[in-house]
Amino acid sequence: MISLFLAQFIMLTIAYVTKPEIVCTLTAAIMHFFWLSMFLWTNVLAFDLARVFGTQSPRSSTFNKRLLLGLYMLYGWGLPAVVVALCLTLHFSGKSDFRYGRETFCWFSNHRSLLYAFAIPVAICIVFNFILYIITVFGIWKVRRASEFAVNENERGKKRKDELKLYIKLSILMGLTWSLVFITVYRSEIIIWYIFIILNGLQGFFIFIAFTCNRQTLAKWKGAYATRFEAHSSSRLLTKTTSA
């Protein structure tokens, strides 16, 4: 996810540059935009997966797919831009206590700003994703159970393990691990913080491992490399034969 990468990159690099104040304000606003965008794109993904696996709706036409993609883009990039624009207006107007920027870190300056501009929208996204996750899992479960009658017990056990792995991958992809942040607010146990930091700090890495470094993808890479190697070897052999 581009938004996840950029949000974490800004947070780990320039978010600690608090002077001059205008730079810190813009850094906080940009980071706010990318974090919101990341969560809204998990909404898009969760909705699309639920639409495909959790419903019996017919396939969309090419026009409908383009329209849907446009709506997804408007939601994933446009809505965060509107929210951040409103927040910047409040920040520079001086008519409210909403402020970007802090003494040591470029983010929200007070808890109230953080609550209304970030925590509540994120909580809504996570709840929405959880509901869609249940719909998706139930849809996949129905299809898998219907196809289990044609396999033996060993194959059935293997399929259920693969199914469990798929559910875990989907939960990471939909950002459900971020729900731990609300647990850490009320229970400040260090172990919960460590779990939260590991799961969400490495979210991009887990997505890469789960959906890129899988057997199918590695097999395709291996096949492509083998084909290229064979073509290169044949070319060299042909060149040597011609030269002789």
PAFI-764587 format. One line per 5 residues: number of its first residue (from 1); for each residue x, y, z of N, C-alpha, C. Coordinates in Angstrom, 2 decimals, always signed. Each point is the difference from the previous one (the first is absolute). Example, Ala and Ser with C-alpha at 12.3 -4.5 7.8 and 13.67 -1.06 7.14 Angstrom:
<nodes>
1) +13.19/-5.69/+7.80/-0.89/+1.19/+0.00/+0.90/+1.20/+0.00 | -0.35/+1.05/-0.72/+0.82/+1.19/+0.06/-0.77/+1.09/+0.73 .
</nodes>
This chain:
<nodes>
1) +0.84/-1.18/+0.00/-0.84/+1.18/+0.00/+0.88/+1.25/+0.00 | -0.22/+0.86/-0.96/+0.80/+1.22/-0.12/-0.23/+0.90/+1.20 | -1.27/+0.16/+0.39/-0.32/+0.89/+1.11/+0.63/-0.47/+1.31 | +0.01/-1.32/+0.25/+0.61/-0.55/+1.20/+1.50/+0.26/+0.01 | +0.66/-0.24/-1.13/+1.44/+0.23/-0.11/+0.35/+1.47/+0.26 .
6) -0.72/+0.91/-0.64/+0.30/+1.43/+0.14/-0.30/+0.50/+1.41 | -1.08/-0.48/+0.60/-0.33/+0.41/+1.38/+1.09/-0.43/+0.97 | +0.45/-1.25/-0.12/+1.04/-0.49/+0.89/+1.35/+0.65/-0.30 | +0.27/+0.27/-1.27/+1.26/+0.66/-0.38/+0.08/+1.40/+0.61 | -1.07/+0.77/-0.12/-0.02/+1.36/+0.56/+0.11/-0.06/+1.53 .
11) -0.72/-0.94/+0.61/+0.00/-0.12/+1.46/+1.39/-0.32/+0.54 | +0.77/-0.82/-0.74/+1.31/-0.43/+0.47/+1.14/+0.94/-0.39 | -0.28/+0.95/-0.89/+1.09/+0.87/-0.49/-0.22/+1.46/+0.37 | -0.88/+0.70/-0.73/-0.09/+1.45/+0.16/-1.03/+0.46/+1.02 | -0.75/-0.92/+0.59/-1.03/+0.40/+0.97/+0.60/+0.59/+1.28 .
16) +1.29/-0.23/+0.24/+0.66/+0.54/+1.18/+0.61/+1.37/-0.24 | -0.07/+0.50/-1.23/+0.49/+1.34/-0.32/-1.12/+1.00/+0.30 | +0.05/+0.60/+1.18/-1.11/+0.85/+0.47/+0.19/+1.49/-0.29 | +1.13/+0.38/-0.53/+0.26/+1.40/-0.35/+0.41/+0.10/-1.47 | -0.47/+1.03/-0.73/-0.96/+1.02/+0.40/-1.41/-0.56/+0.18 .
21) -0.84/+0.75/+0.65/-1.34/-0.47/+0.37/-0.85/-0.36/-1.21 | +0.09/+0.78/-1.08/-0.81/-0.24/-1.18/+0.35/-1.33/-0.65 | +1.30/-0.35/+0.04/+0.44/-1.29/-0.55/-0.57/-1.15/+0.82 | +0.03/+0.16/+1.32/-0.54/-1.03/+0.89/-1.51/-0.17/-0.22 | -0.69/+1.12/-0.18/-1.44/-0.05/-0.26/-0.31/-0.75/-1.28 .
26) +0.72/+0.32/-1.05/-0.23/-0.68/-1.29/+0.39/-1.47/+0.07 | +1.07/-0.31/+0.72/+0.41/-1.41/+0.18/-1.09/-0.78/+0.71 | -0.55/+0.57/+1.07/-1.08/-0.66/+0.75/-1.23/-0.20/-0.88 | -0.33/+1.02/-0.81/-1.18/-0.09/-0.87/+0.19/-1.07/-1.08 | +1.19/-0.05/-0.59/+0.27/-1.01/-1.03/-0.04/-1.40/+0.59 .
31) +0.59/-0.15/+1.19/+0.00/-1.31/+0.66/-1.43/-0.40/+0.37 | -0.77/+0.97/+0.46/-1.42/-0.23/+0.31/-0.73/-0.51/-1.25 | +0.27/+0.64/-1.13/-0.63/-0.40/-1.26/+0.33/-1.44/-0.36 | +1.27/-0.37/+0.08/+0.39/-1.36/-0.41/-0.50/-1.06/+0.97 | -0.04/+0.30/+1.31/-0.54/-0.98/+0.95/-1.49/-0.21/-0.23 .
36) -0.74/+1.11/-0.19/-1.42/-0.14/-0.29/-0.23/-0.76/-1.30 | +0.80/+0.32/-1.01/-0.12/-0.67/-1.29/+0.25/-1.50/+0.13 | +0.99/-0.36/+0.81/+0.30/-1.43/+0.20/-1.20/-0.74/+0.56 | -0.64/+0.58/+1.02/-1.16/-0.66/+0.61/-1.19/-0.03/-0.95 | -0.19/+1.05/-0.77/-1.11/+0.02/-0.94/+0.22/-0.99/-1.15 .
41) +1.26/-0.20/-0.39/+0.27/-1.01/-1.03/-0.20/-1.42/+0.54 | +0.21/-0.20/+1.31/-0.35/-1.32/+0.56/-1.51/-0.18/-0.03 | -0.75/+1.10/+0.17/-1.46/-0.04/-0.18/-0.37/-0.45/-1.40 | +0.66/+0.60/-0.98/-0.26/-0.33/-1.41/+0.28/-1.48/-0.25 | +1.14/-0.46/+0.50/+0.36/-1.41/-0.18/-1.00/-0.92/+0.67 .
46) -0.37/+0.34/+1.24/-0.96/-0.83/+0.74/-1.35/-0.04/-0.71 | -0.44/+1.14/-0.49/-1.28/+0.06/-0.72/+0.05/-0.83/-1.28 | +1.10/+0.11/-0.73/+0.11/-0.72/-1.27/+0.06/-1.51/+0.23 | +0.73/-0.42/+1.03/+0.07/-1.43/+0.32/-1.36/-0.53/+0.44 | -0.71/+0.77/+0.81/-1.34/-0.41/+0.43/-0.96/-0.05/-1.19 .
51) +0.17/+0.94/-0.93/-0.86/+0.03/-1.19/+0.23/-1.23/-0.87 | +1.26/-0.44/-0.09/+0.35/-1.14/-0.85/-0.32/-1.33/+0.67 | +0.43/-0.16/+1.26/-0.13/-1.30/+0.67/-1.24/-0.12/+0.87 | -0.50/+1.12/+0.48/-1.09/-0.06/+0.96/-1.39/+0.17/-0.58 | -0.10/+0.32/-1.28/-1.30/+0.18/-0.64/-0.08/-0.85/-1.25 .
56) -1.19/-0.15/-0.48/-0.24/-0.76/-1.23/-0.30/+0.93/-1.18 | +0.51/+1.24/+0.06/-0.28/+0.97/-1.05/+0.70/-0.38/-1.28 | -0.60/+0.27/-1.16/+0.64/-0.33/-1.28/+1.23/+0.84/-0.26 | +0.84/-0.45/-0.90/+1.21/+0.73/-0.33/-0.32/+1.35/-0.63 | +0.81/+0.99/+0.34/-0.22/+1.34/-0.54/+0.49/+0.09/-1.43 .
61) -0.66/+0.86/-0.79/+0.46/+0.26/-1.35/+1.26/+0.87/+0.06 | +0.64/+0.18/-1.16/+1.22/+0.82/-0.06/-0.30/+1.42/+0.45 | -1.16/+0.53/-0.43/-0.37/+1.36/+0.39/-0.19/+0.10/+1.51 | -0.69/-0.97/+0.58/-0.23/+0.01/+1.44/+1.29/-0.13/+0.78 | +0.94/-0.79/-0.52/+1.30/-0.15/+0.65/+0.75/+1.33/+0.00 .
66) -0.05/+0.71/-1.12/+0.66/+1.31/-0.07/-0.65/+0.99/+0.95 | -1.33/-0.03/+0.05/-0.72/+0.89/+0.90/+0.34/-0.32/+1.45 | +0.05/-1.29/+0.32/+0.33/-0.44/+1.35/+1.42/+0.42/+0.37 | +0.93/-0.16/-0.94/+1.38/+0.41/+0.25/+0.08/+1.50/+0.26 | -0.76/+0.79/-0.76/-0.03/+1.44/+0.20/-0.53/+0.36/+1.38 .
71) -1.06/-0.71/+0.43/-0.56/+0.24/+1.33/+0.99/-0.40/+1.09 | +0.71/-1.11/-0.23/+1.03/-0.42/+0.96/+1.09/+1.06/+0.14 | +0.46/+0.53/-1.14/+1.05/+1.03/+0.01/-0.49/+1.26/+0.71 | -1.24/+0.37/-0.26/-0.58/+1.19/+0.62/-0.10/-0.19/+1.51 | -0.36/-1.19/+0.42/-0.12/-0.30/+1.43/+1.38/-0.09/+0.67 .
76) +0.92/-0.75/-0.64/+1.30/-0.27/+0.61/+0.94/+1.20/+0.03 | -0.07/+0.86/-1.01/+0.88/+1.18/-0.07/-0.76/+1.30/+0.22 | -1.24/+0.08/-0.51/-0.75/+1.26/+0.08/-0.49/+0.33/+1.38 | -0.59/-0.98/+0.70/-0.55/+0.25/+1.34/+1.07/+0.44/+1.00 | +1.17/-0.67/+0.05/+1.06/+0.50/+0.89/+0.44/+1.42/-0.33 .
81) +0.04/+0.33/-1.31/+0.39/+1.35/-0.40/-1.00/+1.03/+0.53 | -1.30/-0.33/-0.05/-1.03/+0.91/+0.52/+0.15/+0.18/+1.51 | +0.21/-1.10/+0.72/+0.15/+0.05/+1.46/+1.20/+0.85/+0.39 | +1.14/-0.24/-0.65/+1.23/+0.74/+0.32/-0.15/+1.48/-0.38 | -0.68/+0.29/-1.10/-0.24/+1.39/-0.39/-0.82/+0.73/+1.06 .
86) -1.03/-0.67/+0.52/-0.81/+0.59/+1.08/+0.83/+0.20/+1.26 | +0.86/-0.98/+0.31/+0.85/+0.11/+1.18/+0.99/+1.16/-0.13 | +0.59/+0.16/-1.18/+0.91/+1.12/-0.23/-0.72/+1.34/+0.10 | -1.23/+0.05/-0.48/-0.80/+1.23/+0.12/-0.22/+0.35/+1.46 | -0.34/-1.00/+0.82/-0.19/+0.24/+1.43/+1.31/+0.42/+0.67 .
91) +1.10/-0.63/-0.43/+1.32/+0.29/+0.58/+0.38/+1.46/-0.23 | -0.12/+0.46/-1.23/+0.45/+1.35/-0.34/-1.02/+1.08/+0.33 | -1.27/-0.39/+0.21/-1.02/+1.00/+0.32/+0.17/+0.56/+1.41 | +0.49/-0.84/+0.90/+0.18/+0.42/+1.38/-1.30/+0.11/+0.79 | -1.11/-0.48/-0.59/-1.30/+0.12/+0.66/-0.39/-1.27/+0.77 .
96) +0.88/-0.97/+0.00/-0.26/-1.23/+0.76/+1.31/-0.45/+0.64 | -0.12/-1.01/+0.87/+1.22/-0.50/+0.65/+0.67/-1.11/-0.80 | -0.49/-0.23/-1.23/+0.65/-1.01/-0.83/+1.36/+0.53/-0.48 | +1.04/-0.80/+0.23/+1.33/+0.41/-0.42/+0.81/-1.21/-0.45 | +0.80/+0.21/-1.05/+1.04/-0.95/-0.38/+1.31/+0.44/+0.66 .
101) +0.91/-0.97/+0.22/+1.34/+0.32/+0.49/+0.14/-0.09/+1.50 | +1.19/-0.47/+0.44/+0.32/-0.10/+1.42/+1.45/+0.40/+0.21 | +0.42/+0.01/+1.25/+1.37/+0.40/+0.31/+1.04/-0.99/-0.51 | -0.32/-1.30/+0.10/+0.99/-1.03/-0.34/-0.36/-0.84/-1.21 | -1.25/+0.10/-0.47/-0.44/-0.89/-1.08/-1.12/+0.69/-0.78 .
106) +0.09/-0.05/-1.31/-1.00/+0.68/-0.85/-1.23/-0.90/-0.18 | -0.99/+0.26/+0.83/-1.25/-0.76/-0.08/-1.11/+0.91/+0.49 | -0.95/-0.47/+0.78/-1.02/+0.87/+0.58/+0.52/+0.58/+1.31 | -0.38/+1.23/+0.27/+0.55/+0.68/+1.18/-0.75/-0.33/+1.28 | -1.23/-0.53/-0.10/-0.77/-0.32/+1.20/-0.86/-1.23/-0.25 .
111) -0.46/-0.58/+1.10/-0.76/-1.26/-0.07/-1.36/+0.18/-0.68 | -0.60/+1.15/+0.16/-1.31/+0.23/-0.62/+0.11/+0.00/-1.52 | +1.04/+0.65/-0.52/+0.23/+0.00/-1.45/+0.24/-1.41/-0.50 | +0.81/-0.74/+0.73/+0.30/-1.39/-0.37/-1.25/-0.85/+0.00 | -0.86/+0.20/+1.00/-1.22/-0.81/+0.14/-0.94/+0.21/-1.18 .
116) -0.32/+1.26/-0.30/-1.02/+0.28/-1.01/+0.51/-0.12/-1.43 | +1.26/+0.31/-0.22/+0.53/+0.00/-1.38/+0.63/-1.31/-0.40 | +0.30/-0.86/+0.98/+0.70/-1.25/-0.35/-0.56/-1.23/+0.70 | -0.09/+0.03/+1.31/-0.38/-1.21/+0.74/-1.41/-0.48/-0.34 | -0.96/+0.91/-0.02/-1.39/-0.39/-0.31/-0.13/-0.49/-1.44 .
121) +0.55/+0.70/-1.02/-0.07/-0.54/-1.37/+0.65/-1.37/-0.13 | +1.15/-0.19/+0.67/+0.69/-1.29/-0.07/-0.84/-1.09/+0.66 | -0.62/+0.32/+1.14/-0.85/-0.98/+0.68/-1.18/-0.41/-0.88 | -0.60/+0.96/-0.69/-1.10/-0.30/-0.92/+0.48/-0.91/-1.13 | +1.18/+0.29/-0.54/+0.57/-0.83/-1.07/+0.22/-1.44/+0.46 .
126) +0.54/-0.15/+1.21/+0.30/-1.34/+0.52/-1.28/-0.79/+0.24 | -1.01/+0.64/+0.56/-1.30/-0.68/+0.22/-0.61/-0.42/-1.34 | +0.04/+0.92/-0.96/-0.51/-0.29/-1.35/+0.76/-1.18/-0.61 | +1.33/+0.00/+0.14/+0.82/-1.09/-0.54/-0.31/-1.33/+0.69 | -0.23/+0.06/+1.30/-0.30/-1.24/+0.74/-1.30/-0.62/-0.48 .
131) -1.01/+0.82/-0.21/-1.29/-0.50/-0.51/+0.18/-0.63/-1.39 | +0.74/+0.69/-0.87/+0.23/-0.52/-1.35/+0.89/-1.24/+0.03 | +0.91/-0.06/+0.97/+0.85/-1.19/+0.16/-0.86/-1.22/+0.33 | -0.96/+0.17/+0.90/-0.89/-1.10/+0.36/-0.80/-0.46/-1.21 | -0.49/+0.95/-0.79/-0.77/-0.34/-1.21/+0.87/-0.78/-0.98 .
136) +1.25/+0.47/-0.18/+0.92/-0.67/-0.94/+0.34/-1.40/+0.47 | +0.34/-0.13/+1.28/+0.38/-1.31/+0.55/-1.18/-0.97/-0.10 | -1.20/+0.46/+0.29/-1.18/-0.87/-0.08/-0.24/-0.44/-1.44 | +0.20/+0.91/-0.96/-0.17/-0.35/-1.41/+1.01/-1.04/-0.46 | +1.27/+0.18/+0.41/+1.04/-0.97/-0.35/-0.28/-1.34/+0.68 .
141) -0.41/+0.07/+1.27/-0.28/-1.23/+0.76/-1.11/-0.81/-0.67 | -1.06/+0.65/-0.48/-1.10/-0.72/-0.66/+0.48/-0.72/-1.26 | +0.84/+0.70/-0.79/+0.51/-0.61/-1.23/+0.90/-1.18/+0.32 | +0.88/+0.16/+1.00/+0.92/-1.07/+0.36/-0.74/-1.21/+0.57 | -1.01/+0.24/+0.84/-0.74/-1.12/+0.58/-0.76/-0.78/-1.08 .
146) -0.48/+0.72/-1.00/-0.75/-0.66/-1.07/+0.89/-0.90/-0.84 | +1.29/+0.33/-0.06/+0.91/-0.79/-0.83/+0.75/-1.07/+0.78 | -0.24/-0.11/+1.31/+0.74/-0.95/+0.83/-0.48/-1.44/-0.16 | -1.20/-0.19/-0.51/-0.55/-1.35/-0.09/+0.76/-0.86/-1.00 | +0.68/+0.65/-0.94/+0.68/-0.75/-1.06/+1.44/-0.36/+0.35 .
151) +0.47/+0.33/+1.22/+1.39/-0.26/+0.36/+0.06/-0.92/+1.21 | +1.15/-0.67/+0.18/+0.16/-0.89/+1.15/+0.38/+0.79/+1.25 | +0.17/-0.70/+1.13/+0.22/+0.65/+1.28/+1.33/+0.76/+0.05 | +1.06/-0.59/-0.57/+1.31/+0.66/+0.00/-0.04/+1.30/-0.79 | -0.60/-0.07/-1.19/-0.12/+1.20/-0.83/-0.87/+1.05/+0.68 .
156) -1.01/-0.46/+0.72/-0.89/+0.92/+0.69/+0.74/+0.77/+1.09 | +0.87/-0.74/+0.74/+0.79/+0.65/+1.06/+0.97/+1.02/-0.57 | +0.63/-0.33/-1.12/+0.94/+0.93/-0.65/-0.73/+1.25/-0.49 | -1.19/-0.20/-0.57/-0.77/+1.13/-0.50/-0.43/+0.93/+1.12 | -0.31/-0.58/+1.15/-0.42/+0.84/+1.13/+1.17/+0.81/+0.56 .
161) +1.20/-0.57/-0.01/+1.19/+0.74/+0.42/+0.26/+1.17/-0.96 | -0.12/-0.29/-1.29/+0.18/+1.06/-1.01/-1.07/+1.08/+0.16 | -1.19/-0.44/+0.35/-1.11/+0.93/+0.19/+0.27/+0.93/+1.18 | +0.54/-0.56/+1.09/+0.33/+0.79/+1.19/+1.08/+1.03/-0.33 | +1.00/-0.43/-0.77/+1.06/+0.93/-0.42/-0.58/+1.14/-0.82 .
166) -0.96/-0.33/-0.87/-0.64/+1.01/-0.82/-0.74/+1.02/+0.86 | -0.69/-0.46/+1.03/-0.74/+0.91/+0.88/+0.95/+0.93/+0.75 | +1.14/-0.53/+0.42/+1.00/+0.84/+0.69/+0.56/+1.04/-0.95 | +0.29/-0.40/-1.24/+0.51/+0.95/-0.99/-1.01/+1.11/-0.27 | -1.26/-0.38/-0.11/-1.04/+0.99/-0.27/-0.14/+0.98/+1.16 .
171) +0.13/-0.49/+1.23/-0.11/+0.89/+1.17/+1.12/+1.02/+0.02 | +1.20/-0.42/-0.40/+1.14/+0.93/-0.07/-0.22/+1.00/-1.12 | -0.44/-0.50/-1.14/-0.21/+0.86/-1.16/-1.07/+1.05/+0.26 | -1.03/-0.37/+0.77/-1.08/+0.94/+0.30/+0.32/+0.92/+1.17 | +1.19/-0.16/+0.59/+0.41/+0.90/+1.08/-0.67/-0.26/+1.33 .
176) -0.50/-1.22/+0.21/-0.71/-0.28/+1.25/+0.95/-0.01/+1.21 | +1.30/-0.18/-0.24/+0.96/-0.01/+1.11/+0.09/+1.38/+0.67 | -0.46/+1.05/-0.72/+0.02/+1.34/+0.58/-1.00/+0.15/+1.14 | -0.91/-0.95/+0.13/-0.96/+0.08/+1.11/+0.71/-0.10/+1.35 | +1.23/-0.52/+0.00/+0.77/-0.10/+1.25/+0.30/+1.37/+0.59 .
181) +0.02/+1.04/-0.83/+0.31/+1.34/+0.51/-1.04/+0.45/+1.02 | -1.25/-0.44/-0.15/-1.04/+0.39/+0.94/+0.10/-0.79/+1.30 | +0.61/-1.19/-0.08/+0.26/-0.76/+1.23/+1.12/+0.64/+0.80 | +1.03/+0.47/-0.73/+1.15/+0.62/+0.67/-0.38/+1.30/+0.70 | -1.04/+0.67/-0.46/-0.44/+1.24/+0.64/-0.50/-0.26/+1.42 .
186) -0.69/-1.13/+0.19/-0.59/-0.31/+1.30/+0.85/-0.95/+0.85 | +0.88/-0.77/-0.66/+0.89/-0.90/+0.73/+1.42/+0.26/-0.48 | +0.76/+0.69/+0.82/+1.35/+0.42/-0.41/+1.07/-1.04/+0.34 | -0.34/-1.26/-0.20/+0.98/-1.06/+0.25/+1.02/-0.02/-1.14 | +1.25/-0.18/+0.36/+1.09/+0.11/-0.97/-0.09/-1.07/-1.08 .
191) -0.47/-1.20/+0.37/-0.07/-1.10/-0.96/-0.98/+0.33/-1.12 | -1.11/+0.68/+0.34/-0.99/+0.37/-1.01/+0.59/+1.03/-0.96 | +0.79/+0.94/+0.55/+0.66/+0.99/-0.84/+0.97/-0.66/-0.96 | +0.77/-0.97/+0.49/+0.95/-0.70/-0.86/-0.72/-0.73/-1.14 | -1.10/-0.68/+0.33/-0.77/-0.72/-1.02/-0.55/+0.99/-1.02 .
196) -0.54/+1.12/+0.49/-0.56/+1.02/-0.88/+1.07/+0.57/-0.94 | +1.17/+0.33/+0.55/+1.08/+0.59/-0.81/+0.51/-0.98/-1.04 | +0.18/-1.26/+0.40/+0.52/-1.01/-0.94/-1.00/-0.26/-1.13 | -1.25/-0.21/+0.35/-1.01/-0.34/-1.01/-0.25/+1.14/-0.98 | -0.07/+1.22/+0.52/-0.35/+1.14/-0.86/+1.21/+0.71/-0.57 .
201) +1.12/-0.03/+0.72/+1.22/+0.58/-0.55/+0.52/-0.80/-1.19 | -0.27/-1.30/+0.03/+0.44/-0.88/-1.08/-1.16/-0.42/-0.90 | -1.06/+0.77/-0.02/-1.18/-0.37/-0.79/+0.35/-0.14/-1.48 | +0.74/+0.97/-0.53/+0.40/-0.06/-1.42/+0.83/-1.24/-0.29 | +0.90/-0.34/+0.94/+0.84/-1.19/-0.17/-0.85/-1.27/+0.02 .
206) -0.97/-0.06/+0.92/-0.88/-1.18/+0.08/-0.84/-0.14/-1.28 | -0.47/+1.12/-0.52/-0.78/-0.04/-1.25/+0.87/-0.53/-1.14 | +1.25/+0.47/-0.04/+0.93/-0.46/-1.04/+0.25/-1.50/+0.11 | +0.26/-0.48/+1.23/+0.25/-1.43/+0.21/-1.24/-0.83/-0.33 | -1.16/+0.47/+0.44/-1.23/-0.79/-0.16/-0.46/-0.09/-1.44 .
211) +0.13/+1.10/-0.75/-0.61/+0.04/-1.32/+1.01/+0.06/-1.15 | +1.28/+0.12/+0.31/+1.02/+0.00/-1.05/+0.89/-1.22/+0.11 | +0.46/-0.29/+1.22/+0.88/-1.15/+0.20/-0.81/-1.25/+0.31 | -0.98/-0.30/-0.83/-0.76/-1.23/+0.17/+0.43/-1.03/-1.05 | -0.54/-1.20/+0.10/+0.44/-1.08/-0.88/-0.28/+0.29/-1.46 .
216) -1.18/+0.53/-0.29/-0.36/+0.27/-1.39/+0.93/+1.03/-0.63 | +0.22/+1.10/+0.73/+0.86/+1.06/-0.53/+1.43/-0.48/-0.18 | +0.52/-0.71/+1.01/+1.37/-0.52/-0.08/+0.13/-1.01/-1.14 | -1.05/-0.82/-0.21/+0.03/-0.97/-1.10/+0.03/+0.72/-1.35 | -0.74/+1.11/-0.11/+0.01/+0.77/-1.24/+1.37/+0.63/-0.25 .
221) +0.59/+0.55/+1.08/+1.35/+0.56/-0.13/+1.01/-1.08/-0.40 | -0.13/-1.16/+0.63/+0.90/-1.11/-0.31/-0.16/-0.45/-1.45 | -1.27/-0.10/-0.45/-0.26/-0.39/-1.39/+0.53/+1.02/-0.99 | -0.20/+1.29/+0.32/+0.49/+1.06/-0.88/+1.52/+0.00/-0.07 | +0.64/-0.22/+1.15/+1.47/-0.04/+0.03/+0.52/-1.21/-0.77 .
226) -0.67/-1.16/+0.19/+0.44/-1.21/-0.70/-0.13/+0.17/-1.51 | -1.13/+0.60/-0.44/-0.21/+0.23/-1.43/+1.06/+0.93/-0.57 | +0.28/+1.07/+0.75/+1.01/+0.96/-0.45/+1.39/-0.63/-0.03 | +0.29/-0.84/+1.01/+1.30/-0.66/+0.05/+0.17/-0.96/-1.17 | -1.08/-0.76/-0.29/+0.06/-0.94/-1.12/+0.17/+0.73/-1.33 .
231) -0.70/+1.11/-0.15/+0.12/+0.79/-1.23/+1.40/+0.55/-0.15 | +0.59/+0.47/+1.11/+1.35/+0.55/-0.02/+1.02/-1.10/-0.33 | -0.19/-1.19/+0.61/+0.92/-1.11/-0.26/-0.10/-0.45/-1.45 | -1.20/-0.08/-0.54/-0.19/-0.39/-1.40/+0.64/+1.01/-0.94 | -0.12/+1.28/+0.35/+0.59/+1.05/-0.82/+1.51/-0.10/-0.02 .
236) +0.58/-0.27/+1.19/+1.47/-0.14/+0.07/+0.47/-1.23/-0.77 | -0.76/-1.11/+0.12/+0.37/-1.22/-0.70/-0.07/+0.21/-1.52 | -1.04/+0.70/-0.45/-0.17/+0.28/-1.42/+1.14/+0.87/-0.52 | +0.41/+0.98/+0.83/+1.10/+0.89/-0.39/+1.30/-0.76/-0.13 | +0.26/-0.92/+0.96/+1.23/-0.81/-0.05/+0.00/-0.92/-1.23 .
241) -1.17/-0.59/-0.29/-0.09/-0.91/-1.16/+0.23/+0.75/-1.28 | -0.57/+1.20/-0.11/+0.16/+0.82/-1.21/+1.45/+0.40/-0.17 | +0.64/+0.36/+1.12/+1.41/+0.43/-0.07/+0.91/-1.14/-0.41 | -0.31/-1.21/+0.45/+0.81/-1.16/-0.36/-0.16/-0.34/-1.47 .
</nodes>
